[in-house]
Amino acid sequence: MTPPAPASVKTRPAGTGTGPGGALARLGPGGGAALRGLAGLAALVAVLEVLPHTGLVSADYLPPASETGRTLWHLLAEGAFWTALGDTLTGWGLGLAIAVVGGVVAGVAIGSVPVLRAATASTIEFLRPIPSVALIPVAVLLYGTDLRSVLLLVVYASFWQVLVQVLAGIHDVDPVAEDTARSYLLGGWGRMRYVMWPTALPYVMTGVRLASTVALVLAITAELVIGAPGLGREIAVAQTSGAVPRVYALVLVTGLLGVAVNLLARAVERRALHWHPSARREG
């Protein structure tokens, strides 16, 4: 008598169930990372809410997250807040634009001429490490608390981020490609357009991304220290008046602004480098 055939067992591929693992698998790597990030953020908010109530930290110095949230909500209804935000974005945007244009032009001019690059190398290495905040007294003496003081600090800090990257990109141009362009009788503009610029553009976009963050930090620092109009001055005024929840709400706004600037810079970088192999690998 032959034994009965074993009953077939239906199996479900891993990660396709209804549990948490299956849900994360359906969302994909990006969705899973986003959910984990949101979970970490929720845990941080919970800690900030509970910690002041435990007595480990005084609520006078660290208000509960709910109180900070309410203060932020009321802050969004104030016209003065939006004016300060506009002032900060103006200083950041103008300073970044000036730094990017100046850094690209100077980097291409210096990097394309070996003699000029050798002559300016020591000067660049001397000026680049100088902290921008050390120029605050100079900015105040020259322009007071005007927008120009903010621009001086923002441009100085951001310019070097772009210049160094452009110089690295020009230096990375393949000599064989350059010789080939010369053999095809391409002029200076043709070599720049078809040989140098495609090689240097990834470096340029890296410099712009770094400079965008540095520009925001220096804009808020200048407003905080000098007293120029903007979110930094609003933080200083709230701190002086003892409005602790308002201080935390404004700090939260600056943090969100930094995240937005970084996301915007990365989006521009991906769009500008859509043809580059690194962008295709990320996609």
DAHU-V973575 format. One record per backbone hydrogen bond with DSSP energy under -1.0 kcal/mol. CO is the residue of the C=O (numbers start at 1). NH is the residue of the N-H. If there is no record, write none. Layout:
CO:NH ; CO:NH
This chain:
13:16 ; 19:23 ; 20:24 ; 21:25 ; 22:26 ; 23:27 ; 24:28 ; 28:32 ; 29:33 ; 30:34 ; 31:35 ; 32:36 ; 33:37 ; 34:38 ; 35:39 ; 36:40 ; 37:41 ; 38:42 ; 39:43 ; 40:44 ; 41:45 ; 42:46 ; 43:47 ; 44:48 ; 45:49 ; 46:50 ; 47:51 ; 58:61 ; 58:62 ; 64:68 ; 65:69 ; 66:70 ; 67:71 ; 68:72 ; 69:73 ; 70:74 ; 71:75 ; 72:76 ; 75:78 ; 78:82 ; 79:83 ; 80:84 ; 81:85 ; 82:86 ; 83:87 ; 84:88 ; 85:89 ; 86:90 ; 87:91 ; 88:92 ; 89:93 ; 90:94 ; 91:95 ; 92:96 ; 93:97 ; 94:98 ; 95:99 ; 96:100 ; 97:101 ; 98:102 ; 99:103 ; 100:104 ; 101:105 ; 102:106 ; 103:107 ; 104:108 ; 105:109 ; 106:110 ; 107:111 ; 108:112 ; 113:117 ; 114:118 ; 115:119 ; 116:120 ; 120:124 ; 121:125 ; 122:126 ; 123:127 ; 124:128 ; 127:130 ; 131:134 ; 132:135 ; 133:136 ; 135:139 ; 136:140 ; 137:141 ; 138:142 ; 139:143 ; 140:144 ; 143:146 ; 146:149 ; 147:151 ; 148:152 ; 149:153 ; 150:154 ; 151:155 ; 152:156 ; 153:157 ; 154:158 ; 155:159 ; 158:162 ; 159:163 ; 160:164 ; 161:165 ; 162:166 ; 163:167 ; 164:168 ; 165:169 ; 166:170 ; 167:171 ; 168:172 ; 170:173 ; 174:178 ; 175:179 ; 176:180 ; 177:181 ; 178:182 ; 179:183 ; 180:184 ; 181:186 ; 182:185 ; 187:191 ; 188:192 ; 189:193 ; 190:194 ; 191:195 ; 191:196 ; 192:197 ; 196:200 ; 197:201 ; 200:204 ; 201:205 ; 202:206 ; 203:207 ; 204:208 ; 205:209 ; 206:210 ; 207:211 ; 208:212 ; 209:213 ; 210:214 ; 211:215 ; 212:216 ; 213:217 ; 214:218 ; 215:219 ; 216:220 ; 217:221 ; 218:222 ; 219:223 ; 220:224 ; 221:225 ; 222:226 ; 230:234 ; 231:235 ; 232:236 ; 233:237 ; 234:238 ; 235:239 ; 236:240 ; 237:241 ; 238:243 ; 242:244 ; 243:247 ; 244:248 ; 245:249 ; 246:250 ; 247:251 ; 248:252 ; 249:253 ; 250:254 ; 251:255 ; 252:256 ; 253:257 ; 254:258 ; 255:259 ; 256:260 ; 257:261 ; 258:262 ; 259:263 ; 260:264 ; 261:265 ; 262:266 ; 263:267 ; 264:268 ; 265:269 ; 266:270 ; 267:271 ; 268:272 ; 269:273 ; 271:274 ; 273:276 ; 276:280 ; 277:281 ; 278:282 ; 279:283
